[in-house]
Amino acid sequence: MFGWIWSLIVGAIIGVIAGAITNKGSSMGWIANIAAGLIGSWLGQALLGTWGPQLAGMALIPSIAGAVILVIIVSLIAGSSQK
């Protein structure tokens, strides 16, 4: 019943970790953290598979790696559009 809430919480945590790894976390709001975590989880699992520990149906290591990739790509695009 509350599986989607758990997924949002885990997605937010993955987004926060990705923001901390890339030093972009202070510029991201909580909605961006959730989006980065959920989309990054999908991206990471699509690229790297579903190995490692899992939480809320998300493989944590590939999910964090995917979120880091996503945050870097988005920050590069956002940085180049502000020039």
Secondary structure in CASP SS format (residue, H / E / C, confidence):
PFRMAT SS
TARGET T0000
AUTHOR 0000-0000-0000
METHOD secondary structure of the structure
MODEL  1
M C 1.00
F C 1.00
G H 1.00
W H 1.00
I H 1.00
W H 1.00
S H 1.00
L H 1.00
I H 1.00
V H 1.00
G H 1.00
A H 1.00
I H 1.00
I H 1.00
G H 1.00
V H 1.00
I H 1.00
A H 1.00
G H 1.00
A H 1.00
I H 1.00
T H 1.00
N C 1.00
K C 1.00
G H 1.00
S H 1.00
S H 1.00
M C 1.00
G C 1.00
W H 1.00
I H 1.00
A H 1.00
N H 1.00
I H 1.00
A H 1.00
A H 1.00
G H 1.00
L H 1.00
I H 1.00
G H 1.00
S H 1.00
W H 1.00
L H 1.00
G H 1.00
Q H 1.00
A H 1.00
L H 1.00
L H 1.00
G C 1.00
T C 1.00
W C 1.00
G C 1.00
P C 1.00
Q E 1.00
L E 1.00
A C 1.00
G C 1.00
M E 1.00
A E 1.00
L H 1.00
I H 1.00
P H 1.00
S H 1.00
I H 1.00
A H 1.00
G H 1.00
A H 1.00
V H 1.00
I H 1.00
L H 1.00
V H 1.00
I H 1.00
I H 1.00
V H 1.00
S H 1.00
L H 1.00
I H 1.00
A H 1.00
G H 1.00
S H 1.00
S H 1.00
Q C 1.00
K C 1.00
END
